[in-house]
Amino acid sequence: MATALTDFSKLCIHTMTTKPWDLKQCIKNYSAKGIHGITIWRNVLEGQNLRDARTMLDDYNMEVVSVARGGFFPSVEEKKRQAAMDDNLWAINQAFLVRAPVLVLVCGADGRQPLEKSREQIKEGIIRILPEAKAAGVKLAIEPLHPMYAGDRSAINTLAQANQMAEEINSDFVGVAVDVYHLWWDNNLQQEILRCGKNGNLLAFHVCDWNVPTKDFLNDRGLMGDGCIDVPQIRGWVEDAGFSGYNEVEIFSHKYWATEQKEYLEKIKNAYLKFT
Amino acid sequence: MATALTDFSKLCIHTMTTKPWDLKQCIKNYSAKGIHGITIWRNVLEGQNLRDARTMLDDYNMEVVSVARGGFFPSVEEKKRQAAMDDNLWAINQAFLVRAPVLVLVCGADGRQPLEKSREQIKEGIIRILPEAKAAGVKLAIEPLHPMYAGDRSAINTLAQANQMAEEINSDFVGVAVDVYHLWWDNNLQQEILRCGKNGNLLAFHVCDWNVPTKDFLNDRGLMGDGCIDVPQIRGWVEDAGFSGYNEVEIFSHKYWATEQKEYLEKIKNAYLKFT
């Protein structure tokens, strides 16, 4: 059984959830609504002085939960794999400068090569950027993505695979992000969440819902309560595994992005208390 | 290593692959192209006298590989579960009348209840229709569907789950259909295919490809060679598991349905020899 959620002290919003807003709007509006956890997507850091960003975050008493996202390691093209290295090092630097303890990794996949090959390149990539992550004090969270993304976005598609990789790399600076959207269907989820926590690898917990039917591969996620995921059940497992961090609301949704974002924040708060 | 495909003696086409055609057109055109395996989707049997259908199949020397599809057992509504029973009994009768040895089951899911509950109802449903299936000499093939369908189309989303259920029911008249589209991403696929064959449960093998990117949840499947699935590798595992039946081409594709279907059949034949 998940603990009751009676306030917003553990609520974190991903800036991508309120995509129409820039970083400043996210910070001001989240803070005004009593939400002090924020996960920053790198698109809102583009063209932004990062020290100014950090000052602004401090002024509004915001805690940066993580930066999203690094990763996309695999490619059949050596040049692209090298470009991914550079990009990941820059992402670690961004996370350091906004004082994010975690960088979320969407690991990547290249449909032109076997999944096993992509997984090797992911592991190699993580190991290569690990020294910089340690130096910056930024943990790397492997996020397993739904199998529907295995062709192009991630060759890590189950929590078992993410656990396995984190355990093999075996570093205090590599762990896993658990997202209900990607993992809810898996009948091994409870045991893999417990394994993840037991090994000290549970770094982040993302929530949203799965719409029935889902119409778009990327941008038709539901707000908690809209769909068929039993979020409280999964949160209970995550808590059983020892996790006491933020519940991060990460919703890509053309539908919600088209609505008034301040009203949407209220909806998120209601859904957080009722369906998370 | 899969055996080389040098002729079309093991090629079967699903009527849904050439959706613009009615049953007669499918039979005539497949046969004219030297293709004698057919899996009949029930939509082309609507309004069709089934004895006439069987005569036509015989006249063109067609072997019915299976009928698609029964299933959709779960619902929170008792009335709907009962309607599914009736529909499945009718599907078994249809399979019997066109002399199909197998009825493929798309098992169903109801997002209003937990996946575990839907799985229970699937198992109960299969057990309830099993006597009629036996009497008709029609085997029931549990088809695990991709996890992206867990909200509304199937609560059986891995080959491990399908194997488990078939083994629990433990009947010569219940087995599994392996479809590369649904299962290609699974890192346990090889071992689960071997398990399936070893237990005598491998009843059918479906092929197509996964487009990168995929744009539609239902009707954007690729022709073998279009996408990222290593079909020959999976066919090799299926053969290693003792399967020697048809390779069934099952492609739902708005793109291909919009093309001239006789030319499309030629493309399928080429893709069959080259990429299957």
Chai-1 contact restraints between the chains, C-beta under 6 A:
chainA,res_idxA,chainB,res_idxB,connection_type,confidence,min_distance_angstrom,max_distance_angstrom,comment,restraint_id
A,G111,B,V212,contact,1.0,0.0,6.0,A-B,restraint_1
A,G111,B,C228,contact,1.0,0.0,6.0,A-B,restraint_2
A,P147,B,P147,contact,1.0,0.0,6.0,A-B,restraint_3
A,P147,B,W185,contact,1.0,0.0,6.0,A-B,restraint_4
A,M148,B,M148,contact,1.0,0.0,6.0,A-B,restraint_5
A,A150,B,W185,contact,1.0,0.0,6.0,A-B,restraint_6
A,G151,B,W210,contact,1.0,0.0,6.0,A-B,restraint_7
A,G151,B,V212,contact,1.0,0.0,6.0,A-B,restraint_8
A,G151,B,C228,contact,1.0,0.0,6.0,A-B,restraint_9
A,D152,B,V212,contact,1.0,0.0,6.0,A-B,restraint_10
A,D152,B,P213,contact,1.0,0.0,6.0,A-B,restraint_11
A,N157,B,W185,contact,1.0,0.0,6.0,A-B,restraint_12
A,W185,B,P147,contact,1.0,0.0,6.0,A-B,restraint_13
A,W185,B,A150,contact,1.0,0.0,6.0,A-B,restraint_14
A,W185,B,N157,contact,1.0,0.0,6.0,A-B,restraint_15
A,W210,B,G151,contact,1.0,0.0,6.0,A-B,restraint_16
A,V212,B,G111,contact,1.0,0.0,6.0,A-B,restraint_17
A,V212,B,G151,contact,1.0,0.0,6.0,A-B,restraint_18
A,V212,B,D152,contact,1.0,0.0,6.0,A-B,restraint_19
A,P213,B,D152,contact,1.0,0.0,6.0,A-B,restraint_20
A,C228,B,G111,contact,1.0,0.0,6.0,A-B,restraint_21
A,C228,B,G151,contact,1.0,0.0,6.0,A-B,restraint_22
